[in-house]
């Protein structure tokens, strides 16, 4: 399988692929630098534009946007104390104090190098672990896939957010949305209410754009019109050489990258958790922990390498099992499906060029950060913060409209997108996590088809779901996740009772 | 509205959706009914703890520990943005993509408080030119035709 990995390198180095990597990385840094816009939204908006492209070009754009936006989020975090992406929260702790101390240049350079190192380690983990896991999953049948889908859905529903019942309700809502349309096995219409539009079901991309891209734009529209630009923050002095950074931070980078990779593989844990864990670990091991929070570059190195190391490793369960580790991974699955590719172990044998090419692209875009995220470029990217929100809102809404319209050439899709946007906005305000909804739409049909296939093969013998050894292993893992969450909830309740709250 | 009231209403809404899904699902053909009934029933089941907890919290007049975010921060801007979107979608097929989009950006920027005409015009023009270059020239995607070119 590793031979296929090296055979895919020329595919990733094709001219079209390289262009998509550069464009994606530049777009990612710009998007990440704009508070309010996030990589999920950017990738969701970009996917409809790639329908006519070769899958490797589409995935190149995804890889570039993903890695680029993770670094881009550090720019406003360091210059303005506004995290461009949720994963950049930990970067503000030391980034902004460094800017105030006139060390903004060094802070940005540290962030750029740390993001690149984290991204490279993560891509290497993807390249080595995914093919091995894919080989194991070749032994999976419909029963195992049913449980894998249930595991992905339930673990994300209970791990994301604070309330298990809200997470489960969100996931079930996604499953129900995924049921609308013609049933692929029996051909019967389900929940179409006699409407022609609903016969085909909801287009995944429209649901994604509606749920993820519309709510942040509506929230941005509600705020006062202002640009994030602050002239004082941009007076940054030049920084020292790169070799000095390597010498100073290699230990932090190694530790934080490993934390990021481990967090990325876990379903439901995101880049912000990786960054915070890495930051805490760096602080704990530092000889001068008191300087953390006052402008210690090691804090930036830990946070940025941690959050970027989560990127590619989150793709490991997505590409091998079809269960996404985070939302961007869910979008990558969407991108593969749009191009007629089915995620799972078969992907490694049926389309090795695409899957291994994508792994190379993740590595190349992490390296590209060093070229494209230099000091001059970073200051240039920071200029996007001059864009007033009153103009950012309508331009983003037009981008969404054109992206959604080009899917089917149907204006009705725009109304559906807006309706999903309102649902997403409302769920957000009611403290329901949105990630399980999207995963419900994605994994619901996978679970259903494999369940029905299992029943068909076993002639409606329900015990088949519980008797196969791999299925039992997945059920045990599922029980472990549920019990750990239950234990956590009980402990937190006991602690609050103890405190008399 | 306090969080416990929101939880109560959302719990009831999910209970209704879950029950309706399961009820409608029972009429589906053979095994096509498994997941609709299961998902609907589970949704109803998981909405019960939410309803129970919020009801107890309301009855005992206890505030929830979750931070309360306003349902809508600025209703005026929120509704204006939605209204502009709806007008944009209605006008799109008949007026044309580029014209409607340009007018939409100008109008919504104005509604959201941008008062620098040169900035608004410059960004609108630049953005629409970029879209034209990308969709009409590079990608050659069919978009609603401009009203002045339709005849």
Interface residues (C-beta under 8 A of the other chain):
Chain A: X49 X52 X162 X163 X165 X166 X168 X169 X172 X173 X175 X176 X179 X183 X185 X186 X188 X190 X191 X218 X219 X221 X222 X223 X224 X225 X387 X388 X389 X390 X391 X393 X394 X395 X397 X398 X401 X402 X405 X406 X409 X411 X414 X415 X418 X422 X426 X429 X430 X431 X432 X444 X447 X448 X451 X452 X455 X496 X501
Chain B: X3 X6 X7 X10 X14 X17 X18 X21 X24 X25 X28 X29 X30 X31 X32 X34 X35 X36 X39 X40 X42 X43 X46 X47 X49 X50 X65 X66 X69 X70 X71 X72 X73 X74 X77 X78 X81 X82 X84 X85 X86 X88 X89 X92 X93 X97 X101 X104 X105 X107 X108 X109 X112 X113 X114 X119 X120 X123 X127 X131 X134 X135 X139 X141 X142 X143 X144
